[in-house]
Amino acid sequence: MEIDIRHIAKLARLKITDEELPRFEKEMADIVGMVENLPDLPDSGALIDPDHPMTMRQDKAENTFRRDELLKNAPQVQAGCVVVPRIVE
């Protein structure tokens, strides 16, 4: 299987040098190989143990960042909002 690391890096906005490319190709091939070797799950749908139900935690929203700090990470900002490419014409 051919994995285009440069394309993945572009989508993830990562800069990968030519020296790093072989290492990332090997690591990605190892990840794909690990996923391909995962065991199949039964089709019965019984993936949850009824004798040991999961307890969900209470979600708590914590705002520890200021808006201007968060917008520094956006590739393009206009009027305090993140600008995204138009996908609907």
C-alpha positions as CSV (number, residue, x, y, z in Angstrom):
1,M,0.0,0.0,0.0
2,E,1.4,3.4,-1.0
3,I,0.9,6.1,1.6
4,D,1.5,9.7,0.5
5,I,3.1,11.2,3.5
6,R,3.6,14.6,1.8
7,H,-0.2,14.9,1.1
8,I,-1.1,13.9,4.7
9,A,1.4,16.5,6.0
10,K,-0.1,19.1,3.8
11,L,-3.6,18.4,5.0
12,A,-2.4,18.5,8.6
13,R,-0.4,21.7,7.9
14,L,2.9,20.0,8.9
15,K,6.3,20.7,7.4
16,I,8.2,17.5,6.8
17,T,11.8,17.7,5.5
18,D,13.2,15.2,3.0
19,E,15.3,13.7,5.8
20,E,12.2,13.0,7.9
21,L,10.2,11.5,5.1
22,P,11.5,7.9,5.4
23,R,10.9,7.8,9.1
24,F,7.3,9.0,8.8
25,E,6.6,6.6,6.0
26,K,7.8,3.7,8.1
27,E,5.8,4.8,11.1
28,M,2.7,5.2,9.1
29,A,3.2,1.8,7.5
30,D,3.6,0.3,11.0
31,I,0.3,2.0,12.2
32,V,-1.6,0.7,9.1
33,G,-0.1,-2.8,9.7
34,M,-1.2,-2.7,13.3
35,V,-4.8,-1.7,12.4
36,E,-4.9,-4.4,9.7
37,N,-4.0,-7.0,12.4
38,L,-6.7,-6.0,14.9
39,P,-9.0,-8.9,15.6
40,D,-12.5,-9.0,14.1
41,L,-15.3,-8.2,16.5
42,P,-18.3,-10.5,16.8
43,D,-21.4,-9.6,14.7
44,S,-23.7,-10.2,17.7
45,G,-23.4,-6.6,18.8
46,A,-22.7,-7.6,22.4
47,L,-19.7,-5.3,22.9
48,I,-20.9,-3.9,26.3
49,D,-20.9,-6.0,29.4
50,P,-24.3,-5.5,31.1
51,D,-22.8,-6.5,34.5
52,H,-20.3,-3.7,34.4
53,P,-21.9,-0.6,32.9
54,M,-19.9,2.5,32.1
55,T,-20.3,5.5,34.3
56,M,-20.1,8.8,32.4
57,R,-18.3,11.7,33.8
58,Q,-20.0,15.1,34.1
59,D,-18.7,17.4,31.3
60,K,-17.3,20.7,32.5
61,A,-16.4,23.4,30.1
62,E,-13.4,25.4,31.2
63,N,-12.4,28.5,29.3
64,T,-8.7,29.0,30.1
65,F,-7.7,30.8,26.9
66,R,-8.4,34.2,25.6
67,R,-10.0,34.7,22.2
68,D,-7.0,36.6,20.8
69,E,-4.7,33.7,21.9
70,L,-6.8,31.2,20.1
71,L,-7.1,33.2,16.9
72,K,-3.3,33.5,16.7
73,N,-3.3,29.8,15.6
74,A,-5.8,30.3,12.8
75,P,-4.3,30.6,9.3
76,Q,-6.6,33.6,8.4
77,V,-8.7,35.8,10.7
78,Q,-11.1,38.6,9.7
79,A,-13.2,40.7,12.1
80,G,-12.4,38.4,15.0
81,C,-13.5,35.2,13.1
82,V,-11.7,32.4,11.5
83,V,-11.9,32.5,7.7
84,V,-12.5,29.1,6.1
85,P,-12.6,28.2,2.4
86,R,-16.0,28.4,0.7
87,I,-17.3,24.9,0.0
88,V,-20.8,25.6,-1.3
89,E,-21.4,27.7,-4.3
